[in-house]
């Protein structure tokens, strides 16, 4: 098992082009590939309820089977367990699944009922950034999620820590945010696909400062996938609750709540403020 530590960021419409032009990446070589993914679950959604994800990924000539378990974090930063191995296909490697403790815990009857639920198709462009002791894989994903007749756009940036400390992720994100419209995102592609399939998003509870930030982030994820302005109001209210707690993050939270009055709210300034909150309020929420 590998432990994956990453900072997930959602980009505005102009974000991918702005990212490629950013001085921190423009001089680096990148690798571009096409990734097709099918996610599996039982018809009742047993894996989704446990916040686990199982997928088959086509990467060139390779077919990879991946299991990701419940993550912990918030404000875009997450840490989760991950198992990945090559398979012959075309279907799942059930014997390999049964050897993984979190999957074996479901029992063979549950595993035997796994079926394709939704898919993603996107282009991934990757850069490797080294700064002192830090090594970070920067992955830009652009494409679509397909769940029945519903679709959602993928415009996502993942900063994955390969060496060094977590602070390096925040440092790089802050530098990128100065020129790229982006924000922390707490919802995985798997969780987005599940919500799209069911036509239902669930907001986490607030309470602590980190919990209110997590709630705001999930509401913004839902807003971007559904276009429903009710989610913008939910995000505003979460930021307002955070501001009312009156700690050192109150000014940023109040500013972010006000910025959501503008339809074109996802700006460079929004990302800088949101990342500042994320850095000061490390989360411990269960992530999908």
N, C-alpha and C positions, 0 to 999 in steps of 0.2 A: 504494500500500500504506500502511495505517495501522499504527502500532505501539501495541498495546493493553497498558497497564500497569494491573493490577487486583489487588486483594486479595480472595480468595474465602473465604467463611465459611459453614460449615454451621450450621444453627440447630436447637435442640431443639424439641420439640413445642409448647411455649408461646412459642417465640421470635418468630414473626410478630406476635402480639398485643402482646407486650412491646416489640417494636421500634416499632410504630406509636404506642405510648404514651410512648416515650422523649422526654424534654424536648428533645433535640437535633433531633427530627423532628416532634414533635406540632404545632408551630406553623407548619410549612411545608406548602404545598400539594403534592399528589402527582398523578401521572398513572397511570391504571390501564388496562392493555390485555391482551388475550388473544393468546398466541403459540403457533401450531402449527408444529412443525418435523419435517422428515423428513431423516434422515442417510443419506448414500450412501457405498458402498464397493464394491470388487470382492468376489465371493464368497470369495476367498482372503484378504481383509482387507489389501490392499496399503497403503491409506491409514492404517489403524490402526497397521500396523507402522512406518510413517514418522512416527507421532504427528501426523498431519494430520487435519483434519476438513472435510467438505463437507456443507452442508445447504441445503435450501430452507425458508424461513420465511414463513408467512402472518401478516402483521401488518395487521389490518383489511382494506383493499382491496388492499394492496401484497403482492407476492410478491418476496422478496429471496433472492439466492443468495450464500452466504458460504463463503469458504475461510479456515481458520485453520491455521497451521503450528505445528511443534514449538515449545513454549514452554520458557523457562528460568526457574528460580526455585525456590521451596520455601517451606514454612511458610505456604502460602496465597497468597503473592505471586508473580505471574507476569508475564512480558513475552513477547508473541508477535506474529507478523505476521498481519495480517488484511486480506482483500479482500472487499468487499461491494458488490453492484450490483443494481438492479431488473431483473427478467426477466418475460417474457410468460407463461411456463409453458405447459402444466402440468408439463412435464418440465424437465430441466437445459438450460442454455445451454452446449453443448459448445464452441462457438467462443470464448466468453468464457473458459472454463476453459483452453483451449489457449494463451491469451495471458498466462497467469500462470506465471512461471518454475517454481515448485515443482510445479505441476500438469503443465506441459509436459514436465517431466523424466521423468514416468511413461511418456510415449509415447502415441500415439493408440490403440494396441491396448488398453492398460490402461484408458484413459479410456472406451473404447467398451463396456467390461464393467461399468461402474458401475451398481449397482442399489440400490433402497431397502433399508436394513438394519434400522433401528429408528426410533422417533419419540418426541418429547416434546410434552407439552401442558401449558402452565402459564400462570398469571396473573402478569404483571409489574407491580409498583407501584414507581414511581421518584420520587425526590426529588433536588433539586440543592442541595448544601451548599457554601457559600462561607465561607471563613475566612482573612482576610488575602489572600495571593496564591494560595491553594489553591482549586481548584474541583473538586468530587468528585460524580460521579453515583452515587447510592445506589440499587441495584436489588434489590428483594425478589422472588424467584421462588418460587411455590408451585404444585405440580401433580404430574405423574407422568411417568416414563419407561416406554415400552412396547417390549419386545423379545420377539417371539414370544408365548409364554404367560406370560412373566415381567414383573413390574412393580417399580418402585422409586419411592419418594416423593422429590419435589423440595421441599426447604425450604432455600433457598440465598440468601445475601446477597452481592452483588458490589459492591465499592467501586472504581469506575474513575476513575483520575486524568485529569482534563481540563485541569488547569493547576496549576502548583506542583511541589513535590518529593514523592518517595515517602514521606518521613517523615510527610506529612499523612495518608496512608492509615492508617498505624499509629496516629497520634494519634486519629483518629476512631474506629477500631476499638476502641481501649482505652476510650474514653468509652462507646461502645455496650455493651461487654462488662460494664460495671459493673451493668447492669440487664437484660441480655438473655443467655440461655444460648446460647453460640455457641462455635465453635472454627475455627481455620484448616483449610481443605480444599484438597488438592492435585490432586484428580481432577476433570476437566471432565465436563460432561454427556455429551459424545461418548465419552469413555473409560469412563464408567460404563455407558452404553448398550452399548458393545462387550463389556464384561465380563459384563453381564447376558445378552446374547445368547448368548455362548459358555459361560456358567456357570463362568467361570474368572477369578480375579483374580491378578495378578502383582505381588509385592512387590519394590520396588527394593532394591538392596544397601545395607547400612550402611557404616560405616568412619569417615568424618569426622563431626564433630558435626552439620553441616547434613544429611548423608546419613541419619544416624540419626533426625533429626527428620522428614525427608521420609518415611522408611519408616514411622514411627509414624503420620503423618498419613494415608498411603494405607491402612494397616491399619484405621484408624478409619473411613475411607470405606467399606471393604469390610464392616466390621462393621455399619454402619448400613444398607447395601443388602441384606445377606444374613441378618443376625441370628445368624450363626454365632459362638459365643463363642470359637472358636479365634483369630479375628482380634483379639479383645480381648487375648488372651495375647500375640499377636505385637506389639501396640502397647506393652504393658507391658514386654516384653523390650527393645524398641527404646529406650524411655525409660530403662530401667535401664542399657543400654549407654552411653547419653548421660551419665547420672549418673556412671558409673564413670570417665569421662574426667577428672572432677575440676576442670573450669574454673568460671567464674563462673555457669554455667547449671545446675550440678549440683543445687542445691537445688530449683529449679523442676522439673527432669526427675524427680527422686526423688519429689516430691509428686505429680506427674501419674501416675506409675506406680502409686503407692498409691491414688490416687483411683479408678483403674479397677477396684479390688476391689468397688466399689459399683455395683450395676446401674443406679442413677440417677446416673451419673458426669458427665453433661453439665450442669454448673451454671455460674453466673456466675463462681465462683472458678476453675473449670477453664479457662474461656475466658481469664480475665485472665492466668493462669500460662502457658497455651499461646501467647498472643500475645506475652508477654514473651520466650519462647524464640524465636519467629519473628522478633522485632525484632533480637535479638542474634545470630542465626545466619542471616544472609542466604544463601539457597540458590543453587546453580548446577546443580541437577538438571534433566534433561530431563523435561518434563511432558507428559502426554497431554491 
